[in-house]
């Protein structure tokens, strides 16, 4: 998996691509999230449009991100899931836990 991130206006924007399988990059993503929260970010938008696959460890990474933000009064949004990732979110009922959006503008409203 590859990822990039930016922080603007108390929002962390994570762009994930490839396969989210909780490998070494999972720890790096969590470190970025922790640092963003310490920098007073209250919202995280995770662009998952380029993710091909998520396994149980990858789901754990997403839930850790959600937990960290919600513990600080923040929120996490998953943006533009692919069809296969969307099916996984429905099967695991994570679509009821995460807010799924199609664009960053939906959050800004």
Residue pairs with C-beta under 8 A, 6 or more apart in sequence:
1 16
1 17
1 18
1 19
1 20
1 21
1 23
1 25
1 26
1 51
1 58
2 16
2 17
2 18
2 25
3 14
3 15
3 16
3 17
3 25
3 28
3 29
3 32
4 14
4 15
5 12
5 13
5 14
5 15
5 32
5 36
6 12
6 13
7 13
7 36
7 39
7 41
10 40
10 41
10 42
10 43
11 41
11 42
11 43
11 44
11 45
11 107
12 32
12 33
12 36
12 41
12 43
12 44
12 45
13 44
13 45
13 47
13 104
14 29
14 32
14 33
14 44
14 45
14 46
14 47
14 65
15 47
15 50
16 29
16 46
16 47
16 48
16 50
16 51
17 50
17 51
18 50
18 51
18 52
19 51
19 52
19 53
19 54
19 55
19 58
20 26
20 48
20 51
20 53
20 54
20 55
20 58
20 61
20 62
21 53
21 54
21 55
21 57
21 58
22 55
22 56
22 57
22 58
22 60
22 61
23 57
26 57
26 58
26 60
26 61
29 61
29 65
30 61
30 64
30 65
30 68
33 44
33 64
33 65
33 68
33 69
34 68
36 44
37 68
37 69
37 72
37 74
41 74
42 69
42 72
42 73
42 74
42 75
43 69
43 74
43 75
43 76
43 77
43 107
44 65
44 69
44 74
44 75
44 76
44 77
45 76
45 77
45 79
45 101
45 104
45 107
46 62
46 65
46 76
46 77
46 78
46 79
47 79
47 80
48 78
48 79
48 80
48 81
48 82
48 85
49 79
49 80
49 81
49 82
50 82
51 81
51 82
51 85
52 82
52 84
53 84
53 85
54 62
54 85
54 88
59 92
59 94
62 76
62 78
62 94
62 98
63 94
63 97
65 76
66 76
66 97
66 98
69 75
69 76
70 76
75 99
76 98
76 99
77 98
77 99
77 100
77 101
77 106
77 107
78 89
78 98
78 99
78 100
78 101
79 100
79 101
79 102
79 103
79 104
80 101
80 102
80 103
81 89
81 100
86 95
86 100
88 94
89 95
89 98
89 100
101 107
